[in-house]
Amino acid sequence: DDLYQLGCLGLIRAIDRFDLNQDVRFSTYAVPLILGEIRRYLRDNGPIKVSRSLKEMAMRAKRERESLSRTLGREVTIEELAEAMQVKPETLLMALEATSAPASLQ
């Protein structure tokens, strides 16, 4: 029910914001807005609340890890990654753990 309501909210926003003067079909404009509403809800209202700054740090760490691994030709350690990002290793670990998928208890 929640996802349906979010989809309707995205549709209403698309209707309100759609500009007939643009050379684009309504469906082409509306679908990304509808999906965006649903994704935003799922991202922000996951099973565990994680601050935006931790989410951003984890995303930045992923990009930095890939880049550094290519440069060094091997996997990087948390310490190396934290140094490259200019953050404490403990803070980086907290961000990575907070954004990882929760383990099932079953």
C-alpha positions in Angstrom: 0.0 0.0 0.0 2.8 2.4 0.9 4.5 1.9 -2.5 1.3 2.4 -4.3 0.7 5.7 -2.5 4.2 6.8 -3.2 3.7 6.0 -6.9 0.5 8.1 -6.8 2.4 11.0 -5.1 5.1 10.8 -7.9 2.4 10.9 -10.5 0.7 13.9 -9.0 4.1 15.7 -8.8 4.7 14.8 -12.4 1.3 16.2 -13.4 2.0 19.4 -11.5 5.5 19.9 -13.0 5.0 18.7 -16.5 5.5 21.4 -19.2 3.5 21.0 -22.3 5.9 23.3 -24.2 8.7 20.7 -23.9 9.1 18.2 -26.6 8.7 15.1 -24.4 5.9 12.6 -23.8 4.3 12.7 -20.4 5.1 9.1 -19.7 8.8 9.7 -20.4 8.7 12.5 -17.9 6.5 10.9 -15.3 8.1 7.4 -14.9 11.4 8.7 -13.5 9.6 10.9 -11.0 7.4 8.0 -9.9 10.4 5.7 -9.5 12.3 8.4 -7.8 9.6 8.8 -5.1 9.7 5.1 -4.4 13.5 4.9 -4.4 13.8 7.8 -2.1 11.4 6.2 0.4 13.2 2.9 0.3 16.6 4.6 0.7 15.5 6.9 3.5 13.2 4.5 5.3 15.2 1.2 5.3 15.1 -1.3 8.1 17.9 0.6 10.0 18.2 4.4 10.0 21.6 5.6 8.8 22.6 9.2 8.6 23.1 10.7 5.2 26.7 11.6 6.0 27.5 8.0 6.8 25.8 6.9 3.5 27.8 9.5 1.6 31.1 8.4 3.2 30.4 4.8 2.4 29.7 5.6 -1.3 32.8 7.7 -1.4 34.8 4.9 0.1 33.5 2.5 -2.5 34.7 4.8 -5.3 38.0 5.5 -3.6 38.6 1.8 -2.9 38.1 0.9 -6.6 40.4 3.7 -7.7 43.1 2.9 -5.2 42.9 -0.8 -5.9 43.5 -0.2 -9.6 46.4 2.1 -8.8 48.1 -0.3 -6.4 47.1 -3.5 -8.2 45.8 -5.1 -5.1 43.1 -4.8 -2.5 43.6 -1.9 -0.1 43.4 -2.1 3.7 41.0 0.0 5.8 44.0 2.0 7.0 45.1 2.8 3.5 41.6 3.7 2.5 41.0 5.9 5.5 44.3 7.7 4.9 43.4 8.4 1.3 40.0 9.7 2.4 41.5 11.7 5.3 39.2 10.1 7.9 39.9 7.9 10.9 39.8 4.2 10.3 37.1 3.8 13.0 34.9 6.3 11.3 35.3 4.6 8.0 34.5 1.2 9.4 31.4 2.6 11.1 30.2 4.0 7.8 30.8 0.8 5.9 29.2 -1.4 8.5 26.2 0.9 8.9 25.4 0.8 5.2 26.0 -3.0 4.7 22.9 -5.2 4.4 21.7 -6.5 7.8 22.3 -10.2 8.5 19.3 -12.4 8.8 18.6 -13.8 12.2 16.8 -16.9 10.8 
